[in-house]
Amino acid sequence: MSNEDRIKGWRTRRKGSNYTVGAGVADWRLDPAALFQAQSSPAVLLKPLVARLQGEPHASVAARRAVYEAIQAELDGEIARGGIDDTLADFSRRRLRIIVRLLEQDIRAGVAVFEPGYMPSKLLAEDERLAAAHERRVQRRKQDEARDARRHASRNDIPLEIELSPAEAGDLAILRERMHALHGGRRPRGLDQDRPVGRTFLALFVLQLRVMHGESRIALLWALVGPVVLLTLISSLYFLMGTHYILGMDVPTFSLLGATTWIMFRQIIFRSSTAYVSARGLLNFQGVTPLMCALVQALIYLSVYLVVFSILITAGHALELITLPESWPGFMFYVVLMGCCGSAMGVLFGSIATVWHFYLRLAPVIERFLQLFSSVFFVSEQLPEQLRPWMLWSPFAHGMQLLRSAYFDSYKSQDGSLGYFLTALVFLAVISLAAERLARSNVQPM
């Protein structure tokens, strides 16, 4: 519309008896303060629209559509200028479309839309329905954001920050000030010195035993059944080949030592590494650390399998299937050392898993690979000379062969080295503790 057309329209309206200069101009502009509030009355859009429509030519549908489009463009400009949220902007656009539809219906029906206090009859009901739908979308969006935040914190193992209300934030600030005042007079190192490590470790040990007794009775039963199954498999392979003695060791006892020791080693790795990663709930107690949780699990399964060894050896000897050890202390000593190796491996795996969360899925593959080169199924003296050095790179092969040497009077391993085994154990423990020290900050209390 040109300026000449606007001037002509102004002169025409001026001739009307109910028109004065500047009538409706004050109501033309949109009020940004009240425009984008879901609780505001629909009049914040209706009044500017009616005033604009009254001040412009509105005799035809095309002329009214131009006014509607001008209001829509001005609303979009306010949205862009104020950086309004997409949900609230969509609510305002939907409200304008409803007002335009109802207003156009009344104009076509001959209703006096320019009378003071005019409002479409269905506008309030439609606006309430629109506001309720907008509130549902807002709540659903907040729930989705909270769920995504919890999922992100869980996947990345970081603390979840929750937005607090002003009253709760004030209470939290007061609590923090009083906590700092309480601990301000004590040295941080003094807190560590006063921490009862032994009592905490014993209490955590008893707690995990009760949890296992209440939830994992089948796991305790499998601690007996698992070695018997693997023992049967290993023994059957030798019996099928017609072998009853291996370098002076009877096959059932040879298989029992390899199967039970390795199952203990594997369980300690898996349980301790999982306990290190999932210790977030217990870290809220004073003195409890991820390392302590992992060592408690290792001690539990080492104790369980020492009992399993005693039961299987005693029962097998009563059935004349298993021979008794030459030296119980020497045999138990190497079993404990293999348990220490499993503990170090478990802490190392758990530390890596705090950085690479899918690492524990690879742990069974790594364990199976180590099993093949750890003298579980055979000893290095059974292999050709050119293959022995490759197998003896594994310190666990030395430990298993030294264990059998302490158990059998007729077998003394020529390849097993106590010095190499202990050096590798110390080296593995140092690496595990260093990795645990670096990864400790990644495990936060739940």
C-alpha positions as CSV (number, residue, x, y, z in Angstrom):
1,M,0.0,0.0,0.0
2,S,1.4,3.4,-1.1
3,N,1.6,6.5,1.0
4,E,-1.1,8.1,-1.2
5,D,-3.5,5.3,-0.4
6,R,-2.8,5.6,3.3
7,I,-3.5,9.4,3.1
8,K,-6.8,8.8,1.3
9,G,-7.8,6.2,3.9
10,W,-6.9,8.6,6.7
11,R,-9.0,11.4,5.2
12,T,-11.9,9.0,4.7
13,R,-11.9,7.8,8.3
14,R,-11.5,11.4,9.5
15,K,-14.9,12.3,7.9
16,G,-16.6,9.7,10.1
17,S,-18.4,11.0,13.1
18,N,-16.8,8.4,15.5
19,Y,-13.2,9.1,14.5
20,T,-10.7,11.5,16.0
21,V,-7.1,12.1,15.0
22,G,-4.8,9.5,16.6
23,A,-7.7,7.2,17.6
24,G,-6.3,3.7,18.4
25,V,-2.7,4.6,17.7
26,A,-1.7,4.0,21.3
27,D,-3.0,0.5,21.2
28,W,-1.3,-0.5,18.0
29,R,2.0,-1.5,19.5
30,L,2.6,-4.9,21.0
31,D,3.7,-5.0,24.7
32,P,6.8,-7.2,24.9
33,A,6.6,-7.3,28.7
34,A,3.2,-9.1,28.7
35,L,3.3,-10.6,25.3
36,F,5.3,-13.8,26.1
37,Q,3.6,-14.9,29.3
38,A,1.5,-18.0,29.3
39,Q,-0.6,-16.7,32.3
40,S,-1.4,-13.3,30.5
41,S,-4.8,-12.6,29.1
42,P,-5.3,-13.0,25.3
43,A,-6.2,-9.3,25.3
44,V,-2.5,-8.5,25.0
45,L,-2.7,-9.7,21.3
46,L,-6.4,-9.0,20.7
47,K,-6.4,-5.2,21.5
48,P,-3.4,-4.3,19.3
49,L,-4.9,-6.5,16.5
50,V,-8.3,-4.8,16.7
51,A,-6.8,-1.3,17.0
52,R,-4.5,-2.0,14.0
53,L,-7.5,-3.4,12.0
54,Q,-9.6,-0.3,12.9
55,G,-6.9,2.1,11.8
56,E,-6.3,0.4,8.4
57,P,-8.7,-0.4,5.6
58,H,-10.6,-3.5,6.5
59,A,-13.5,-3.7,4.2
60,S,-12.1,-6.7,2.2
61,V,-10.6,-10.0,3.2
62,A,-7.4,-9.1,1.4
63,A,-7.0,-5.8,3.4
64,R,-7.6,-7.6,6.7
65,R,-5.1,-10.3,5.7
66,A,-2.5,-7.6,5.2
67,V,-3.1,-6.4,8.7
68,Y,-2.9,-10.0,10.1
69,E,0.4,-10.6,8.3
70,A,1.8,-7.3,9.6
71,I,1.0,-8.3,13.2
72,Q,2.5,-11.7,12.6
73,A,5.7,-10.1,11.3
74,E,5.9,-7.8,14.3
75,L,5.4,-10.7,16.6
76,D,8.2,-12.7,14.9
77,G,10.4,-9.6,15.2
78,E,9.8,-9.4,19.0
79,I,10.6,-13.1,19.3
80,A,13.9,-12.7,17.5
81,R,14.8,-9.5,19.3
82,G,14.1,-10.9,22.7
83,G,15.6,-14.4,22.1
84,I,12.3,-16.0,23.3
85,D,12.3,-19.8,24.0
86,D,11.0,-21.9,21.1
87,T,8.2,-23.4,23.2
88,L,7.0,-20.0,24.4
89,A,7.3,-18.5,20.9
90,D,5.2,-21.3,19.5
91,F,2.6,-20.7,22.2
92,S,2.4,-17.0,21.2
93,R,2.1,-17.8,17.5
94,R,-0.7,-20.4,18.1
95,R,-2.5,-17.8,20.3
96,L,-2.4,-15.2,17.5
97,R,-3.7,-17.7,15.0
98,I,-6.6,-18.5,17.3
99,I,-7.4,-14.8,17.8
100,V,-7.3,-14.2,14.0
101,R,-9.6,-17.1,13.3
102,L,-12.2,-16.1,15.9
103,L,-12.0,-12.4,15.0
104,E,-12.5,-13.1,11.3
105,Q,-15.5,-15.3,12.0
106,D,-17.1,-12.5,14.0
107,I,-16.4,-9.9,11.3
108,R,-18.0,-12.1,8.7
109,A,-21.0,-12.7,11.0
110,G,-21.5,-9.0,11.4
111,V,-20.5,-8.7,15.1
112,A,-19.5,-5.2,16.2
113,V,-15.8,-6.1,16.8
114,F,-14.7,-2.4,17.2
115,E,-16.9,-1.8,20.3
116,P,-15.1,-1.2,23.6
117,G,-14.7,-4.4,25.6
118,Y,-15.1,-6.7,22.6
119,M,-13.8,-10.2,22.9
120,P,-14.8,-13.4,20.9
121,S,-17.1,-15.6,22.9
122,K,-14.9,-18.7,22.5
123,L,-11.6,-17.0,23.0
124,L,-11.2,-17.6,26.7
125,A,-12.0,-21.3,26.5
126,E,-9.6,-21.8,23.5
127,D,-6.9,-19.8,25.2
128,E,-7.2,-22.0,28.4
129,R,-6.9,-25.1,26.3
130,L,-3.9,-23.7,24.6
131,A,-2.3,-22.7,27.9
132,A,-2.9,-26.2,29.4
133,A,-1.2,-27.8,26.3
134,H,1.7,-25.4,26.6
135,E,2.2,-26.2,30.3
136,R,2.2,-30.0,29.4
137,R,4.8,-29.4,26.8
138,V,6.9,-27.4,29.2
139,Q,6.7,-30.1,31.9
140,R,7.5,-32.8,29.4
141,R,10.5,-30.8,28.2
142,K,11.8,-30.4,31.7
143,Q,11.4,-34.2,32.3
144,D,13.3,-34.9,29.1
145,E,16.1,-32.6,30.0
146,A,16.3,-34.1,33.5
147,R,16.4,-37.6,32.1
148,D,19.1,-36.6,29.6
149,A,21.1,-35.0,32.4
150,R,20.9,-38.1,34.5
151,R,21.9,-40.3,31.6
152,H,24.8,-38.1,30.7
153,A,26.0,-38.1,34.3
154,S,25.7,-41.8,34.6
155,R,27.4,-42.6,31.3
156,N,30.3,-40.2,32.0
157,D,30.5,-41.0,35.7
158,I,30.2,-37.4,36.8
159,P,28.1,-35.8,39.6
160,L,24.7,-34.7,38.6
161,E,24.0,-31.0,39.2
162,I,20.4,-30.3,40.0
163,E,18.9,-26.8,39.7
164,L,17.6,-25.7,43.1
165,S,14.9,-23.2,44.0
166,P,16.1,-19.9,45.5
167,A,15.0,-21.0,49.0
168,E,16.8,-24.3,48.7
169,A,19.9,-22.6,47.3
170,G,20.0,-20.3,50.2
171,D,19.7,-23.1,52.7
172,L,22.5,-25.0,50.9
173,A,24.8,-21.9,51.0
174,I,24.2,-21.6,54.8
175,L,24.9,-25.4,55.2
176,R,28.2,-25.0,53.3
177,E,29.3,-22.1,55.4
178,R,28.6,-24.0,58.6
179,M,30.4,-27.1,57.3
180,H,33.5,-25.0,56.4
181,A,33.3,-23.5,59.9
182,L,33.2,-27.0,61.5
183,H,36.2,-28.3,59.5
184,G,38.1,-25.0,59.4
185,G,39.8,-25.7,62.8
186,R,41.0,-29.2,61.8
187,R,43.9,-30.0,59.5
188,P,42.9,-32.1,56.4
189,R,45.7,-34.6,57.2
190,G,44.4,-35.0,60.7
191,L,41.1,-36.1,59.3
192,D,42.9,-38.9,57.4
193,Q,44.8,-39.9,60.4
194,D,41.7,-40.2,62.6
195,R,40.0,-42.4,60.0
196,P,39.7,-46.0,61.3
197,V,40.9,-47.9,58.2
198,G,40.9,-51.3,59.8
199,R,37.5,-51.0,61.4
200,T,36.1,-49.6,58.1
201,F,37.6,-52.5,56.1
202,L,36.2,-55.1,58.5
203,A,32.7,-53.5,58.5
204,L,32.7,-53.3,54.7
205,F,33.9,-57.0,54.6
206,V,31.0,-58.1,56.8
207,L,28.5,-56.0,54.8
208,Q,29.6,-57.6,51.5
209,L,29.3,-61.0,53.1
210,R,25.8,-60.3,54.2
211,V,24.9,-59.0,50.7
212,M,26.4,-62.1,49.1
213,H,24.5,-64.3,51.6
214,G,21.2,-62.5,50.8
215,E,21.5,-62.2,47.1
216,S,24.2,-64.5,45.7
217,R,23.7,-67.9,47.3
218,I,23.7,-69.5,43.8
219,A,27.1,-67.8,43.2
220,L,28.4,-69.4,46.4
221,L,27.1,-72.8,45.2
222,W,28.7,-72.2,41.8
223,A,32.0,-71.6,43.6
224,L,31.9,-75.4,44.2
225,V,30.3,-76.5,41.0
226,G,32.4,-74.4,38.6
227,P,35.8,-75.9,39.5
228,V,34.2,-79.4,39.3
229,V,32.9,-78.8,35.8
230,L,36.2,-77.4,34.6
231,L,38.1,-80.2,36.3
232,T,35.9,-82.8,34.6
233,L,36.5,-81.2,31.2
234,I,40.3,-81.0,31.6
235,S,40.5,-84.5,33.0
236,S,38.3,-86.0,30.3
237,L,40.7,-84.6,27.6
238,Y,43.6,-86.4,29.2
239,F,41.7,-89.6,29.8
240,L,40.5,-89.7,26.2
241,M,44.2,-89.6,25.2
242,G,44.9,-92.4,27.6
243,T,47.0,-90.2,30.0
244,H,46.6,-90.7,33.7
245,Y,49.8,-89.1,34.9
246,I,51.5,-85.8,33.8
247,L,55.2,-85.7,34.8
248,G,54.4,-87.7,37.9
249,M,51.2,-85.8,38.7
250,D,47.8,-87.6,38.6
251,V,45.4,-86.1,36.2
252,P,42.5,-85.4,38.6
253,T,44.6,-83.5,41.1
254,F,46.5,-81.7,38.3
255,S,43.2,-80.6,36.8
256,L,41.8,-79.6,40.2
257,L,44.7,-77.3,40.9
258,G,44.5,-75.6,37.5
259,A,40.8,-75.3,37.3
260,T,40.1,-74.0,40.9
261,T,43.0,-71.6,41.0
262,W,42.2,-70.0,37.7
263,I,38.5,-69.7,38.5
264,M,39.4,-68.0,41.7
265,F,41.8,-65.7,39.8
266,R,39.1,-64.9,37.3
267,Q,36.4,-64.2,39.9
268,I,38.7,-61.9,41.8
269,I,39.5,-59.9,38.7
270,F,35.9,-59.5,37.7
271,R,34.4,-58.9,41.1
272,S,37.1,-56.4,42.3
273,S,37.1,-54.4,39.0
274,T,33.3,-54.2,39.1
275,A,33.3,-53.2,42.8
276,Y,35.8,-50.4,42.0
277,V,33.6,-48.9,39.3
278,S,30.3,-49.4,41.2
279,A,31.4,-48.2,44.6
280,R,29.7,-44.8,44.3
281,G,26.9,-45.6,46.8
282,L,29.4,-46.7,49.5
283,L,31.7,-43.7,49.2
284,N,29.3,-41.6,51.2
285,F,30.5,-43.5,54.3
286,Q,33.6,-42.2,56.1
287,G,36.8,-44.0,55.3
288,V,35.4,-46.0,52.3
289,T,37.3,-45.7,49.1
290,P,37.0,-47.4,45.7
291,L,40.3,-49.3,46.4
292,M,38.9,-50.6,49.7
293,C,35.8,-51.9,48.0
294,A,37.9,-53.7,45.4
295,L,40.2,-55.3,48.0
296,V,37.2,-56.4,50.1
297,Q,35.8,-58.3,47.1
298,A,39.2,-59.8,46.4
299,L,39.6,-60.9,50.0
300,I,36.0,-62.4,50.0
301,Y,36.6,-64.5,47.0
302,L,40.1,-65.5,48.1
303,S,38.6,-66.7,51.4
304,V,35.8,-68.5,49.6
305,Y,38.1,-70.4,47.3
306,L,40.5,-71.4,50.1
307,V,37.4,-73.1,51.6
308,V,36.5,-74.6,48.2
309,F,40.0,-76.0,47.9
310,S,39.8,-77.6,51.3
311,I,36.4,-79.1,50.6
312,L,37.3,-80.4,47.1
313,I,40.7,-81.9,48.2
314,T,39.2,-83.5,51.3
315,A,36.2,-84.9,49.5
316,G,38.3,-86.0,46.6
317,H,40.8,-87.8,48.8
318,A,37.9,-89.5,50.6
319,L,36.7,-90.8,47.3
320,E,40.3,-91.8,46.4
321,L,40.4,-89.4,43.4
322,I,42.6,-86.6,44.7
323,T,46.0,-86.8,46.4
324,L,46.8,-84.7,49.4
325,P,49.4,-81.9,49.1
326,E,53.0,-82.5,50.2
327,S,53.0,-79.1,52.0
328,W,49.7,-77.4,52.9
329,P,51.5,-74.1,53.9
330,G,53.5,-74.0,50.6
331,F,50.4,-74.8,48.5
332,M,48.2,-72.1,50.3
333,F,51.1,-69.6,50.0
334,Y,51.0,-69.8,46.2
335,V,47.2,-69.8,46.1
336,V,47.3,-66.5,48.1
337,L,49.9,-65.1,45.7
338,M,47.7,-65.9,42.7
339,G,44.9,-64.2,44.5
340,C,47.1,-61.1,45.0
341,C,47.8,-61.2,41.2
342,G,44.0,-61.3,40.6
343,S,43.5,-58.3,43.0
344,A,46.1,-56.2,41.2
345,M,44.6,-57.1,37.8
346,G,41.1,-56.2,39.1
347,V,42.2,-52.8,40.4
348,L,43.9,-52.1,37.1
349,F,40.9,-53.1,35.1
350,G,38.6,-51.1,37.3
351,S,40.8,-48.0,37.0
352,I,40.9,-48.2,33.2
353,A,37.1,-48.7,33.2
354,T,36.5,-45.4,34.9
355,V,38.0,-43.7,31.8
356,W,37.0,-46.2,29.1
357,H,33.5,-47.4,30.2
358,F,33.3,-50.3,27.8
359,Y,36.7,-51.8,28.9
360,L,35.1,-54.3,31.2
361,R,33.4,-55.9,28.3
362,L,36.8,-56.8,26.9
363,A,38.0,-58.2,30.2
364,P,36.6,-61.7,29.6
365,V,38.5,-61.8,26.2
366,I,41.7,-60.8,27.9
367,E,41.2,-63.4,30.7
368,R,40.6,-66.2,28.2
369,F,43.8,-65.2,26.3
370,L,45.8,-65.3,29.6
371,Q,44.3,-68.6,30.5
372,L,45.9,-70.3,27.4
373,F,49.4,-69.2,28.5
374,S,49.1,-69.6,32.3
375,S,49.7,-73.4,32.7
376,V,46.0,-74.1,33.5
377,F,45.7,-77.0,31.0
378,F,49.3,-78.0,30.7
379,V,52.8,-77.0,32.1
380,S,55.7,-75.7,30.1
381,E,57.6,-78.9,30.3
382,Q,55.0,-80.6,28.1
383,L,55.7,-78.2,25.3
384,P,58.5,-78.3,22.7
385,E,61.7,-76.4,23.5
386,Q,61.0,-73.7,20.9
387,L,57.6,-72.9,22.4
388,R,58.5,-72.7,26.1
389,P,60.0,-69.2,26.1
390,W,56.8,-67.7,24.7
391,M,54.7,-69.3,27.4
392,L,57.1,-68.4,30.2
393,W,56.6,-64.7,29.4
394,S,53.4,-64.9,31.5
395,P,54.2,-64.6,35.2
396,F,50.9,-66.5,35.9
397,A,52.4,-69.5,34.2
398,H,55.3,-69.4,36.7
399,G,52.9,-69.0,39.6
400,M,50.8,-72.0,38.5
401,Q,53.8,-74.2,38.0
402,L,55.3,-73.2,41.4
403,L,51.9,-74.0,43.0
404,R,52.0,-77.5,41.5
405,S,55.6,-77.9,42.6
406,A,54.6,-77.1,46.2
407,Y,51.7,-79.5,46.0
408,F,53.3,-82.6,44.4
409,D,56.3,-84.4,45.7
410,S,56.9,-86.0,42.3
411,Y,57.0,-82.7,40.3
412,K,59.5,-79.9,40.6
413,S,59.2,-77.3,37.9
414,Q,62.4,-76.6,36.0
415,D,61.0,-73.5,34.3
416,G,59.1,-71.8,37.1
417,S,61.0,-68.9,38.7
418,L,60.0,-67.6,42.1
419,G,62.0,-64.4,41.5
420,Y,60.4,-63.7,38.2
421,F,56.9,-64.3,39.6
422,L,57.4,-62.1,42.7
423,T,59.0,-59.3,40.6
424,A,56.2,-59.4,38.2
425,L,53.6,-59.3,41.0
426,V,55.3,-56.3,42.6
427,F,55.5,-54.5,39.3
428,L,51.8,-55.3,38.5
429,A,50.8,-54.0,42.0
430,V,52.7,-50.8,41.5
431,I,51.1,-50.2,38.1
432,S,47.7,-50.9,39.6
433,L,48.1,-48.5,42.5
434,A,49.4,-45.8,40.2
435,A,46.4,-46.2,37.8
436,E,44.1,-46.2,40.8
437,R,45.6,-43.0,42.1
438,L,45.1,-41.3,38.7
439,A,41.5,-42.7,38.3
440,R,40.3,-42.1,41.9
441,S,38.8,-38.7,41.1
442,N,36.7,-40.2,38.3
443,V,34.6,-42.2,40.9
444,Q,32.3,-39.8,42.6
445,P,29.8,-40.6,45.4
446,M,26.3,-41.2,44.3
